[in-house]
Amino acid sequence: MAAEKQPWQTLANAKLESINESIPADWRLPSLPRNEEQRDVTGDYIQQFLSKEEIEITEAFAPTIVEYTSAGHWTAETVTRAFCHRAGLAHQLTNCLHETFFDAAIEDAKSLDAYLAKNRKPIGPLHGLPVSLKDQFHVKGVETTMGYVGWLGTFQGKKGTGKERVFESEMVQELRDLGAVLYCKTSVPHTLMSGETLNNIIGYTWNPKNRNLSCGGSSGGEGALIGLRGSPVGFGTDIGGSIRIPAAFNGLYGLRPSGGRLPYQGMANSMDGQNSVLSVVGPLAPSVSTLQLLVKSLLSREPWFHDPLVHDMPWRDDKAVISKDQKLSFAVLRHDGVVSLHPPVKRALETVIERLEKQGHRIIEWKPPAHKRGLDTLSAAWNYDNGADIRSAFELSGEPMRQADVEKAPQIESTYGAEFNADPPKDATFIAANNIARRDYQKEYMEYWNSTAELTGTGKPVDIVIAPVAPFAAARPNSFSWYGYSGIVNVLDYTACTLPVTTVDKSIDVIDPSFTPTGDLDKSIMDKYDPEIYDGAHVGVQLIGRRLQEEKVLAVTEYVAGVLNA
């Protein structure tokens, strides 16, 4: 007789309890402040629960950590324990973890210390560096739920595959070979298709800098964890902004590489096989030097021999440097023709422009082909199966697409719910037509970029486009309704990196009384802005380069960050 199926609530609650109990008892906070009692839990707040040594370790950037662990100044075990502790605290304050494997990580770190002692050299360029992973990566010994209750105890929703808790994604293996220590997997919105992070297992993941707001999505757990320095670097994925959104919302640098630059092989995904607009994998961190270290290290493993979609393209040092006297040309996108920017985002954009102009760089207005045309092809690709794959994952457990008791992030339900997708999946003719429309748009955009050579004064096209990541500094719960600023980069498959600029200041970031919306959507988004609610939140922008320009984009981002912080 078949066992009776347990209610999804029972399964979800048991999983949440196991996550919380995986945090050692002496790391658990005796009481948790309500969001309204303690808005900002970064900096001094979380530091009060850490030792002086733990603070020094966890607030160091990855290149310093690797330098010290490789020289034996810090042991990998000490570093790993410090980040495990801070990650455990971060989860209690924001709900950012899906899986912890602290004990396994500490054992791995001990092995690295033993290797260094025996061989008097590090095992690789990431020796002893803790790295966190979005819950799409498969890691031995733990589950990959991707936020779905129905994936608990399975391999991507299927039982008896032989892969449960033993299979590892390609990048996981490469990170281990490079000397990284893996210790946790971070929260995502079920489906991955949301700019807010919410699922029926861990609930809502909050922005640690301002807990009135979302941490972003879909790599939201990474954003919150790294924003609290519970990780020196982590990996997320991006099919419409899912690296850049949480990076910007949490004051981080996040690289969205072009497709085929870093290995995605063996990772879980929604709508796997939709190849018109591919999801890509990339790092998030508090410094550009960290992103450079991780990308360069991974490419040294020649991942094109292990992932058939990765280009044979090693790290290019000659493209990774911007000289001090080099004059660059930038373009700025102030409005995408659909949604206006909240005041702090507008101020951040103008701040970057002003600082670059003072350095003698040329800035022009970016007036490309209408973004909505390109975004229509992205939306179509996201809905080829009319939500069948996503609905089937929810049906495994019977869980709802939204939390009825919280009423947050209903975007998933409105996009993929059965009542909104009653039509059959799109046929090959439709998909082919959409691919052609996207390709034609990419060509038109390419030629527009080329045409800017007539405007830059350098005789060459614009180097980098400065643009918002989203119209707001961060989304208020249940409010992420426009992905146009981030999604256009995915349509074009351009390289982009986020740049932290400032924080919201309620005294100056006030609504312009002359604001006139372009339409209902524009009005509804501006209506969500409240200086009191947003005060203190991180504000960032993105720097966009052309396809496969990861080295250049990172170099320019590092340069611009230096200009801002001078």
C-alpha positions in Angstrom: 0.0 0.0 0.0 1.4 3.4 -1.0 2.4 5.8 1.7 0.0 8.7 2.2 1.3 11.9 0.7 2.2 14.4 3.3 0.8 17.9 3.1 3.2 20.4 1.5 3.1 22.5 4.7 4.5 19.6 6.8 7.3 19.0 4.4 8.2 22.7 4.1 8.1 23.2 7.9 10.3 20.2 8.4 12.9 21.5 5.9 12.9 25.0 7.4 13.4 23.5 10.9 16.3 21.4 9.6 17.9 24.5 8.0 17.6 26.5 11.2 18.8 23.6 13.4 21.9 23.2 11.2 23.2 26.4 12.7 25.2 25.5 15.9 23.4 26.3 19.1 26.1 28.8 20.3 25.7 30.8 17.1 21.9 31.2 17.5 20.7 34.6 18.5 18.6 34.6 21.7 16.1 37.0 20.2 15.6 38.5 16.7 14.6 42.1 16.3 11.6 42.9 14.1 12.4 44.6 10.9 10.8 47.8 12.1 13.0 47.7 15.3 16.3 47.2 13.4 16.2 48.3 9.8 19.9 47.9 9.1 21.6 44.7 10.3 24.9 45.2 8.5 28.1 46.7 9.9 28.1 47.4 13.7 24.9 45.4 14.2 26.1 42.0 13.0 29.7 42.7 14.3 28.5 42.7 17.9 28.1 38.9 17.6 31.6 38.3 16.2 35.1 38.2 17.7 37.7 40.8 16.6 39.5 38.1 14.6 36.2 37.0 12.9 35.5 40.6 11.9 39.0 41.0 10.4 38.7 37.8 8.4 35.1 38.2 7.1 35.6 41.8 6.1 38.7 41.1 4.0 38.3 40.8 0.3 39.0 37.5 -1.4 42.5 38.3 -2.8 43.7 39.1 0.7 42.1 36.0 2.1 43.8 33.8 -0.5 47.1 35.6 0.0 46.9 34.9 3.8 45.7 31.3 3.6 48.3 30.5 0.9 51.1 31.9 3.1 49.8 30.3 6.3 49.1 33.6 8.0 45.5 32.4 8.4 44.6 28.7 8.3 41.8 27.7 5.9 40.0 26.2 8.9 40.0 29.5 10.8 38.7 31.4 7.8 36.0 28.8 7.1 34.8 28.8 10.7 34.6 32.6 10.7 32.5 32.7 7.5 30.3 29.8 8.6 29.6 31.7 11.8 28.8 35.0 10.0 26.6 33.1 7.5 24.6 31.5 10.3 24.0 35.0 11.7 23.1 36.4 8.3 20.4 33.7 7.8 18.8 34.4 11.1 18.5 38.1 10.2 17.4 37.8 6.6 16.3 34.1 5.7 19.1 33.8 3.1 20.2 30.1 3.3 18.7 26.9 1.8 21.5 24.5 2.7 24.4 24.6 5.2 27.2 22.1 5.2 29.5 23.7 7.7 31.0 20.5 9.1 32.0 19.2 5.6 33.5 22.6 4.8 35.6 22.6 7.9 36.9 19.1 7.1 37.7 20.3 3.6 39.5 23.3 5.1 41.6 21.1 7.3 42.6 19.0 4.3 43.8 22.2 2.6 45.8 23.2 5.7 47.4 19.7 5.7 48.2 20.0 2.0 49.9 23.4 2.5 51.9 22.1 5.5 53.1 19.1 3.6 53.8 20.6 0.2 54.6 24.2 1.2 52.5 25.6 -1.6 48.7 26.2 -2.0 46.6 23.7 -3.9 45.4 26.4 -6.3 44.6 30.1 -6.7 41.6 30.0 -4.5 43.3 28.1 -1.7 41.1 28.2 1.5 38.6 30.7 0.0 35.0 30.1 1.2 32.5 30.4 -1.7 28.8 30.4 -1.4 26.5 29.1 -4.1 22.9 29.9 -5.3 20.6 26.9 -4.8 20.9 25.8 -8.5 24.3 24.2 -8.0 24.3 20.5 -7.1 26.7 19.8 -4.2 27.3 16.3 -2.8 25.7 15.6 0.6 22.9 18.2 0.4 19.7 18.8 -1.5 18.9 21.2 -4.4 15.4 22.3 -4.0 15.4 25.6 -5.9 12.7 26.7 -3.5 10.3 23.9 -4.5 8.7 21.8 -1.8 8.2 19.1 -4.4 11.9 18.8 -5.0 12.7 17.8 -1.4 14.2 14.4 -1.3 14.6 14.2 -5.1 16.9 15.1 -7.9 15.2 18.0 -9.6 11.8 16.6 -8.8 12.6 13.0 -9.7 13.2 10.1 -7.3 15.5 7.1 -7.8 17.8 8.7 -10.3 21.0 7.7 -8.4 22.1 11.4 -8.5 20.4 12.5 -5.2 23.0 14.1 -2.9 26.0 12.7 -4.9 26.0 14.5 -8.3 27.9 17.8 -8.5 27.7 20.6 -11.1 30.7 21.2 -13.3 31.6 24.5 -11.7 31.4 23.0 -8.2 34.1 20.5 -9.2 36.2 23.2 -10.7 36.0 25.4 -7.6 37.1 22.5 -5.4 40.0 21.8 -7.7 41.0 25.5 -7.4 41.1 25.3 -3.6 37.8 26.9 -2.8 35.8 25.8 0.3 32.1 25.4 -0.3 29.9 25.7 2.8 26.4 26.9 2.0 23.7 27.3 -0.7 21.5 30.4 -0.8 17.9 31.2 -1.1 16.0 31.7 -4.4 12.4 32.4 -5.4 10.8 29.2 -6.5 10.9 29.2 -10.3 13.8 31.7 -10.3 11.6 34.0 -12.3 11.3 36.9 -9.8 13.2 40.0 -8.7 12.2 39.2 -5.1 13.2 36.1 -3.2 10.3 34.2 -1.7 9.4 30.5 -1.5 7.2 28.3 0.6 10.2 26.8 2.5 12.1 29.7 4.0 9.6 32.6 3.4 10.8 36.0 2.4 14.5 37.0 2.1 15.1 40.6 3.3 17.5 43.2 2.4 20.0 43.5 5.2 20.8 47.2 4.7 17.1 48.1 4.8 14.7 45.4 5.9 11.7 47.3 4.6 12.9 46.1 1.2 13.7 43.1 -0.9 17.2 41.6 -1.3 16.4 41.2 -5.0 16.2 38.0 -7.0 16.6 35.5 -8.2 20.1 35.3 -6.7 18.6 37.1 -3.7 20.1 34.9 -1.0 23.6 35.5 -2.4 22.9 39.2 -2.3 21.8 39.2 1.3 24.5 36.9 2.5 27.4 38.7 0.8 25.8 42.1 1.8 26.2 40.9 5.4 29.7 39.7 4.7 28.7 36.1 5.4 30.5 35.2 2.2 33.5 36.8 0.5 32.1 35.8 -2.9 29.3 33.7 -4.3 27.8 32.6 -7.6 24.4 33.4 -9.0 22.7 33.1 -12.3 21.1 35.7 -14.6 18.4 35.3 -17.3 16.7 38.7 -16.8 18.8 40.5 -14.1 19.1 37.8 -11.4 22.8 38.5 -10.6 22.7 42.3 -11.1 19.4 43.0 -9.3 20.5 41.5 -5.9 24.1 42.9 -6.4 22.7 46.4 -6.9 20.2 46.1 -4.1 22.9 45.0 -1.6 25.7 47.3 -2.5 27.8 44.7 -4.4 29.6 44.2 -7.7 27.9 41.5 -9.8 29.1 40.3 -13.2 26.6 39.1 -15.8 29.0 37.5 -18.4 27.9 36.8 -21.9 26.6 33.3 -22.6 29.3 30.6 -22.9 32.0 32.4 -20.9 31.6 30.4 -17.6 30.4 26.8 -17.2 26.7 26.2 -16.4 26.8 22.5 -17.1 25.0 20.3 -14.5 23.1 23.1 -12.8 19.3 22.9 -12.0 17.1 25.4 -13.8 13.6 26.3 -14.7 12.4 25.7 -18.3 15.7 23.9 -19.1 16.0 23.6 -22.9 14.7 27.0 -23.6 17.7 28.2 -25.6 16.6 31.5 -27.2 17.9 33.5 -24.2 20.2 31.4 -22.0 20.7 31.9 -18.3 24.3 32.6 -17.4 26.3 32.1 -14.3 28.5 34.8 -12.7 30.0 36.0 -9.4 28.8 38.6 -6.8 31.3 40.2 -4.3 32.1 43.4 -2.4 35.1 44.2 -4.7 35.9 44.1 -8.4 39.2 42.5 -7.6 37.3 39.5 -6.2 35.3 39.1 -9.4 38.5 39.3 -11.5 40.2 36.6 -9.3 37.3 34.2 -9.6 36.7 34.6 -13.3 40.4 34.3 -14.1 40.8 31.3 -11.8 37.8 29.4 -13.4 39.1 30.1 -16.9 42.5 28.7 -16.0 40.6 25.3 -15.6 39.8 25.4 -19.3 36.1 24.8 -18.8 35.5 24.5 -22.5 36.7 21.0 -22.3 34.0 20.1 -19.8 31.0 22.2 -20.8 30.1 22.1 -24.5 28.6 25.6 -24.4 31.7 27.3 -23.1 33.9 29.3 -25.6 37.5 28.4 -25.8 38.5 31.8 -24.5 41.2 32.1 -21.8 41.5 35.2 -19.6 42.9 38.1 -21.7 45.3 40.2 -19.7 45.7 42.7 -22.4 42.0 43.6 -22.2 41.9 43.7 -18.4 43.8 47.0 -17.8 42.7 50.7 -18.1 45.6 53.1 -18.0 45.3 56.2 -15.9 45.6 58.6 -18.8 43.3 56.6 -21.1 40.3 58.6 -22.2 37.1 56.6 -22.4 33.7 57.3 -24.0 30.5 56.5 -22.1 26.9 56.6 -23.0 24.1 57.1 -20.4 20.6 55.7 -20.5 18.4 57.9 -18.4 15.0 56.5 -19.4 14.1 53.3 -21.3 10.9 54.8 -22.7 8.6 52.9 -20.4 9.5 53.5 -16.7 11.0 56.5 -15.0 13.7 56.3 -12.3 13.1 56.8 -8.6 14.9 59.9 -7.3 17.9 58.0 -5.6 18.6 56.0 -8.8 18.5 59.1 -10.9 20.9 60.8 -8.5 23.3 57.8 -8.6 23.3 57.9 -12.4 24.1 61.6 -12.4 26.8 61.2 -9.8 28.7 58.7 -12.0 28.3 61.0 -15.0 29.6 64.0 -13.1 32.6 62.3 -11.7 33.6 60.8 -15.1 33.2 64.2 -16.9 35.5 65.7 -14.3 38.1 63.1 -15.3 37.9 64.3 -18.9 35.9 61.3 -20.3 33.3 61.9 -23.0 29.6 61.2 -22.1 26.9 61.0 -24.8 23.2 60.2 -24.5 22.2 56.6 -25.3 19.2 56.6 -27.7 19.1 53.0 -29.0 16.3 51.1 -30.8 13.2 50.9 -28.6 14.0 48.5 -25.7 10.4 47.3 -25.6 10.8 45.6 -28.9 13.7 43.5 -27.7 12.0 42.8 -24.3 9.0 41.4 -26.1 11.3 38.6 -27.5 12.6 37.9 -24.0 9.0 37.7 -22.6 8.0 35.4 -25.4 11.0 33.1 -24.7 10.1 32.9 -21.0 6.7 31.6 -21.9 7.3 29.1 -24.7 5.7 26.4 -22.7 3.1 28.7 -21.2 4.2 27.8 -17.7 3.9 24.0 -18.0 7.4 23.2 -16.6 6.9 25.6 -13.6 3.3 24.4 -12.8 4.5 20.8 -12.9 7.1 21.5 -10.2 4.4 23.1 -8.0 2.1 20.2 -8.6 4.6 17.7 -7.2 3.7 18.8 -3.7 0.5 20.8 -4.2 2.1 24.0 -2.9 0.7 27.3 -4.1 2.6 29.7 -6.3 2.3 32.4 -3.6 2.2 32.3 0.2 -1.4 32.9 1.0 -0.5 34.1 4.5 2.1 36.7 3.3 0.7 37.8 0.0 4.1 38.7 -1.4 5.6 38.3 -4.9 2.5 37.2 -6.8 4.4 38.0 -10.1 5.0 34.3 -10.5 1.4 33.4 -10.2 0.3 36.2 -12.6 2.8 35.0 -15.2 2.7 31.2 -14.9 -0.5 30.4 -13.1 -2.9 28.1 -15.1 -5.5 30.8 -15.4 -3.0 33.0 -17.2 -1.6 30.3 -19.5 -4.6 28.3 -20.7 -3.2 28.2 -24.3 -1.0 25.2 -25.4 2.8 25.6 -25.6 4.2 27.6 -28.5 5.1 25.6 -31.6 8.3 25.5 -33.6 7.1 28.1 -36.0 6.5 30.6 -33.2 9.8 29.9 -31.6 11.7 30.2 -34.9 10.0 33.5 -35.6 10.9 34.8 -32.1 14.5 33.8 -32.6 14.6 35.7 -35.9 13.0 38.8 -34.3 15.6 38.7 -31.5 18.5 38.3 -33.9 17.2 41.2 -36.1 17.0 43.3 -33.0 20.5 42.4 -31.9 21.8 43.4 -35.3 20.0 46.7 -35.2 21.3 47.4 -31.7 24.8 46.5 -32.8 24.8 48.9 -35.7 23.5 51.7 -33.5 26.4 51.1 -31.1 28.8 51.2 -34.1 27.3 54.5 -35.2 28.3 56.2 -32.0 31.8 56.4 -33.3 30.6 59.6 -35.0 29.7 61.1 -31.6 32.4 60.1 -29.2 35.3 62.2 -30.4 37.6 59.2 -30.2 36.9 57.9 -33.7 35.7 54.7 -31.9 32.2 53.6 -30.7 31.2 54.1 -27.1 33.2 52.0 -24.7 30.6 51.4 -22.0 26.9 52.2 -21.4 25.9 53.5 -17.9 22.4 52.4 -17.1 20.1 51.7 -14.2 19.6 48.1 -13.1 16.1 48.8 -12.0 13.9 51.9 -11.6 14.2 51.6 -7.8 17.0 51.3 -5.3 15.4 48.0 -4.2 11.9 46.6 -4.5 9.3 46.9 -1.8 7.7 43.6 -1.1 5.1 42.5 -3.8 6.2 45.4 -6.0 8.8 44.2 -8.6 6.9 44.9 -11.8 9.5 46.1 -14.4 12.6 44.2 -15.6 13.3 46.3 -18.6 16.5 47.9 -17.5 18.1 44.6 -16.6 16.4 42.3 -19.1 17.6 44.2 -22.2 21.1 43.1 -21.5 20.0 39.4 -21.6 18.3 40.0 -25.0 21.5 41.4 -26.4 23.8 38.9 -24.5 26.0 41.8 -23.5 28.5 41.7 -20.6 27.4 43.9 -17.6 28.7 44.6 -14.1 27.0 46.4 -11.3 28.5 49.4 -9.6 27.6 50.5 -6.0 27.2 54.3 -6.0 25.5 55.7 -2.9 22.7 55.1 -0.4 19.2 56.7 -0.3 19.1 60.0 1.6 15.5 60.9 2.5 16.5 64.6 2.9 17.5 64.9 -0.7 16.0 62.0 -2.6 12.5 63.5 -2.8 9.9 63.1 -5.6 10.0 65.8 -8.2 6.6 67.6 -8.0 6.7 68.1 -11.8 6.9 64.3 -12.5 4.5 63.2 -15.2 4.2 59.5 -15.8 4.4 57.9 -19.2 1.6 55.5 -18.4 -0.1 53.5 -15.7 2.9 51.3 -15.0 5.2 54.3 -14.7 2.8 55.9 -12.2 2.3 52.7 -10.1 6.1 52.3 -9.8 6.7 55.9 -8.8 3.8 55.7 -6.3 5.8 53.0 -4.5 8.6 55.4 -3.7 8.6 56.8 -0.1 11.8 58.5 1.1 11.2 57.4 4.7 10.8 53.7 3.8 13.8 53.8 1.4 16.2 55.8 3.6 19.6 54.2 3.9 19.1 51.6 1.1 22.0 50.9 -1.3 21.8 52.4 -4.8 23.7 51.1 -7.8 23.9 51.2 -11.5 25.3 48.9 -14.2 28.1 49.3 -16.7 27.3 47.5 -19.9 29.9 46.4 -22.5 29.5 44.4 -25.7 29.4 40.6 -26.0 32.3 38.6 -24.3 34.0 41.8 -23.0 34.3 40.5 -19.4 37.9 41.6 -18.9 37.2 45.1 -20.2 33.9 45.6 -18.3 35.6 44.5 -15.1 38.6 46.8 -15.7 36.3 49.8 -16.4 34.1 49.0 -13.4 37.2 48.9 -11.2 38.4 52.3 -12.6 35.0 54.0 -12.2 34.7 52.6 -8.6 38.1 54.2 -7.9 36.9 57.5 -9.3 33.8 57.4 -7.1 35.7 56.5 -4.0 38.6 58.9 -4.5 
